[in-house]
Amino acid sequence: MKTFLTLLLLIPSLSGGLTFKNGEQINSNSNANPSVKYQIKKPGVIFIENTQLKINLQKSKNIKKACSNENQIKLENIDLKINKNVRGADIGDIIRVKINPLLKKYCSFLISEINQEINKSNEIKEELINFYIKLANSNYLIDWHKDIDDSDHGYAISISIVPVIFVYAQIKDFFDENERNNIEKMFTDIVKKNEYVFSPELVGEGSSYNNHGYYTNNVRMLVAIVLNDSKMFNQSISYFLNQMQLNETRSGLFKYETKRGECALHYNLHTLSPIMSTLWNLNLQGIDFTKVKLNNTQTIDNIISVIIDSNTNPIIVIKENKLLGYNQSGRDTCGLSNTIVVEGYELYVPNESTMWFAPYFSLTNNQEIKNKFIESPLSKNYYYDGHSDSSFISYFAPFIYFDRNTGEEIKFHKEISLDDLTF
């Protein structure tokens, strides 16, 4: 008995209360332990179960608008030829433009099933099957150019292909065994090709691309769940927790991103997307990290709170940036927006999707931080759009992420004036 109690005390705590998750004893407000092993409790389920998505669409008052964001095109007309002269982030932009209509096609399939339009649903089902077979056979997602000493390739692929993984997870049963094997090999090949991104030289403290590691690792985790690969799943969790701990700062901002000088605000926001996607999908597997001190001292509430504060009062990020020291190579890599000057220090105005707030609030129901978010400059960038953030399948966001108090879509009621549209 004494030995048993001793073993229990050695199990790291990872969530609120005194409960059991994945066979582990869990307490609140502890540090996350990257060495703990976890189970995939719902193989194949990412973001939302397919039956639940259909139910949510059926209940929605906006079902007629559910498939309105994308162009309706025949999937067979999508050109799956690559241009190896394309480099870096441009790869992701091209993939998103070509592949995003897949979301509308799947949405149309669900609506036709809800409306019991059998012929139409069968026609779309066949189109979806043929598209994935064609995609896997074409090597379209595999053969883009990769610079081995630059993580842009892995990042560009990872930031753009989450919808492809999501729809496949929803329709996996449509395929026979040989077809599934071929499609899933495509996903594992992508993961293997992009493992180079996890090199400390590319995404570590001396680099400029910490966020690339989070995005690439998020895709690795999603593929692990879809393929029910426990080893890959635990590799992704371990990497995620280790990287969070390496990003500890006094303020709660991300260390590597805050060292990026003029781009510090932009990249602190940009990094929240893969982090919240990871936390959301882990939660679906019964792994709740929302009360864990992810970076040794702060929970996700603390981290998001200070990032919101920094966008309202940029001097917070400026002080942390000066304390940490500049990463010279990463200072001016986000120069697509206007700049502001605070106490003689120039910062780029963030122009990032804030779709990460939907899964965050749906998981935590933190009303205080919601109110802070509404009053911040960030709320103007919160909207549902298939192009706004692939990491959250934002095309389906109104039917996935809900306000726990109302059971309805997460909405903000602050009236926006012209003055609110400036930083």
N, C-alpha and C positions, 0 to 999 in steps of 0.2 A: 504493500500500500504506500509506504514511504517513497519507494522508487517511482511509483505512478504519479504521486503528487509533485515530485521533483521534476519529472518530465513535463507535466502540465505547466509548471512555472517557467520552463525554458521556451515554451511556445510563444512567439512574438505576438503582440496584440495589434489588431489592425482596424478595429471599428468600434462603434458605440456599444455600451452595455457589456454584459457578460453572456455572450451567445456563441453559437457554433456556425462556422462557414467553412465548407470544404474540409470538414473534420477537424478544424483548428479552433482552439479557444481564443476569443478575441475580446480585447478591452478598448476603451476609447482613448483618443489623443496620444497614441504612442507613435514612435518612429516606424516607418515601413521597413521591412526586412527583405532585401532582394533574394535571400537564400531560401525562403519558404517555397515549397512546391504546391501548385494549385491544380485543380481539376477543371476540365471543360464540362460543365453540367448540362449545357444545351448545345450540343454539336450542331453547327450550321446556322445558328441564330445570331445575326448581327443587326443592330439597331432596333429591329422589331420582328416578331414572328409574322409570317405571311398571313396566317388566318386573322391575327389581330389587326394588321394593316387594312385588310379588307373590311373588317368590322368597323374600324374607325372611319374609313371612307364612307361606308354606308350610313353611319350616324351623322356625318357632317352636314351642316347646312349649306356648305359651299361645294357640294359634290360636282355641280355643273362647271365649276371653275378649277376643279382639281387637276385637270390635264391641260391647262392653258398656257403654261410658261414656255414650252418648247415648240419648235417647228415640227409639224407632223410629216415625217418622211418615211419612205420605205427603207427598212434597214438594209435591204439587199443593195441599195444604191449608195451606201456609204463606201467611199474609196479607202481601202485599207493598204495603201501603198505609203511607204515612208520615204523621207528625204534625209539621207544621212549627212547632208550639209547643215541641217538644223541643229542647233546646240542649246544646251541649258534650259532655262525656263520656257523658251519658245516651244519646246517639245510638249510640255504640259498644256500650253494654250491650244496647240493644234489638236491634241487628243481630246480635250474637253469639248471643243466645238464639234468634232466628228462624233463623239460617243454620247454626249448628253441627250440626244433624241431617244436613246434607249430608255431613259426614264419615262418620257411621255408615252412611249410604246407600251411599257409595262403598266403604266397608269391606265391607259386605254383598255388593256387586257382586263384589269381588275374591274373597271367600270362596266365592261361588257358582261362579265360574269355576274356582277351585282344585278344588272338589268336583265339577266338570263337571255342574252343574245348569243345563243349557242354557236351559230355559224361564224359570227364575228370573232368570238373568243377563240374558237378553233383556228381560225385564219391567223390571228395574231400570235397564238401559241406556236404555230408552225414557223412563223416569221422569226420569233425569238430563238427557237431551237436552231434554225438554219444560221442565224447571225452568230451565235456562239461557236458553232462548229466552224464557220468560216473564219472567225476571229482567231481561234486556236490554231487552225491550219495555216493561217497567213503569217504567223509570227510577228504581227503588227506591233504588239506591245513589248516584244523582246528585242527587236533588231535595231532600235534607235542607237545612234552613235553614243558611246560612253568614253569620257576622258577619265582614265583611272586615277588621276591625281586631283580630280574635282568632283564633288558630290552633287553637282547640279543635275546630272542625269537621273540618279536615284530619287532625288527630290522631285523633279519634274514628273516622273512616272507616278510616284506615290501620291502626289497632290491631286492627280487627275483621274486615277483608275478606281477610286473607292466605289463610284456608282456601278462599275462593271462587276465588281465583287459582290456588291449588295444585291443586284438583280439576279445574279447567278444563285446566290444563297436562297433567294425567294423561289426560284423555279428549278432547283436542283433535281427534283423528282421527274422533271419532264424528259430527262435524258436517259439513254440506256447506259450500261456499265462502261462500254468502250468509249462512248462520247464523254461521259463524266471523267474518265481517266485522262483523256486527251485535254480537256478543258482545265482540269485541276493540275495537270503537269505544266500548263501555261502559267498558272499562278505560282507554283513552286519554282519554276524557272525564273520568274520575275524576282521573287524573294532572294534566290541564290545570286542572281546577277547583281542585285543591289546591296548585298551584304558588305561590300567594300565601304559603304557609307559609314558603317559603325566604327571605322578606324578612328582612334583618338586624334590622329593628325588632321582628319577631315572635319570632325564635329566636336573636338575637345576644346579645352580652354584657350589654346593658342590659335584656334581657327575662328572663322566668322560664321560658321554654319551649324550651330547647335540645333536650330529648328529643323534642319534637314534630317538629322538623326531621329527626331520625334516623328516626323511625317513618315519616314521610311519604316520605322519600327511599328507605327500604327497599322500600316498595311500588312506587315509581317504578322501582327496579332490577329487581324481580321482573317487573313488566309489560314492561320492556324485553327481558328474556330470553325471556319467553313469546312476545312479538311479533317477536323477533329485530331489535330496533331499536338499531343500533349507536350512533347519536347520543344517544339517551336513556340508554343503558347507560353511556356515557362521562360524560355529565352527572352521573349518579348517583354514579359513582366519584369524580369530581372534587369534588363537593360533600362526599361522605363524608370524603375525605382532608383537605380544607380545614377542615372542621368539627372533625375530630380535632386538627389542629394548633392551631386557635384555643383548644382546651380544655386546652392544656398547663399543668401546675402543677408545683411543685417535688416534690410527693409522688407524683404519678401519678394522683390523683383527677381527676375532670372539673371543670374550672374553673367553668363556668356552673352546674353542679348543686351544687357545693360552696359556692357563694355563697348558697344558698337556706336559710340559717339552720337552723331546727329541722327542715327537711325534707331536709337535705343527704344523710343516709344513704339515705333512701328513694329519692331521685332518682338518686343514683349507681348504685344497683342497677337501677332502672327503665330507665335508659339502656342497660344491657348487653344487653337483649333485642334491640332493632333492630340494634345493633352486631354481635352474634354471628350474627344472621340474615344480615346483609350479608356478613360474613366467610365464613360457611359456603357461601353460594350463589356467591360469587366463587370460592371454592376449587373448586367443581364445574366452573367455567369455566376451570380451570387457572391461576387468579390467587391465589397464596398470600401473604397479608399477615401470617401469624402470627409471622414473625420480623422484621417491619419495625418501626421506631420510629414508631409511628402518630402520636404527638403531639410529634414531634421528639426526644424523649428516652427514651420508654418503649415497650416492645412490649406486646402484649395480655397476655402473661404477667405483666409488671410491673404493669399496670393492674389486672388481676383480683386479683393478690396483695395489693395495697394496699387494695382495696375489701373483701376478706375480712378483712384485718387491722383495718380501720376498724370493722367490725361486731363484732369481738371486743374491740377496744380503741377505743371511740368518741372518745377524746381526740385521735386522729390527724385525724379530720375536723373536730373543733372547732378545733384549732390552724390548719388550713388555711383554715377558714372565717373565723377572725379575721384571718388574714394577708391574705385576698382582700378582705374587707369584705362586708357584707351586701347582698343584693339585697332591699330592703325588701318589694317587691310579691310576692316568691316565698317568703317565710319560712314561711308557715303554710297552704300549699295542699294538705297531705297529711294533715290532721287526722282520719283515720279509725281510727287505732290508739292504743295507750297511749303514754305518754311516759316517758322516763327522765331523770334529772338527773345530770350528770357535772360535778364541780367548779363547781357552781352554774349550769351551762348545760343548758337543756332540749333534748332531741332526741326526735322521734317514732321509736318502734320500727318498723323496716321490716317490712312485711307483704307482701312482694313474691314473686311466683313466681321460683324460681331455676332454671327450665328452661334458661336460657342456659348452665348448666354442662354440659349434655349435648353440644351441638355443640362447646363449647370443649374439653372433654376428649377427645372423639372426634377433633378436629383435631390437638391438641397432644400428647396422651398424657403430660401433665405430672403425674407421680405425686406430686411434692412439693406442688403446689398442690391436688391431689385430697385428700391427707391433711389439709392445712390447712382445706379446705372441710368435710370430714367433722367436724372438731373444732370448727368455728365454729357459731354460732347459726343460720346460713343453711341448714344441711342439713335442718332440719326442714321447710322449705318446698319441698323437692325431691320431686316426685312427678309421675306421668303422669296427666294429666286433660285432656280436650278443652277445658275452660274455663280451664285454668291459664295458658296463654300461647299465644294465636293465632299469635304470630310464629314459632313452631317447630312448628306442626301437632302439638302435644303429644299429641293423640289417637293419632297414628301413631309417636310418638317411640321406643317400644321396637323399632320395625322400621326406624328410620332411623339413629339414633346408637348406635354400638357402642364398647365397650372394645377398643382395638387389641390388647391382650395376650391377651384371651380370645376375641375375636370375638363376644361376647355383649352383651346389654343392660347398660348402665351401672348398677351397683348399689352401695349402701353397706351396710356390715355392722356399723356401730356400733349398739349397743343403745341405744334411747332410754328414758330414765327421765323421771319427772315433773319432775325438776329441770331437764332439758334443754329443757323446753317454756317456760321463762322466759328473758327476755333476759339 
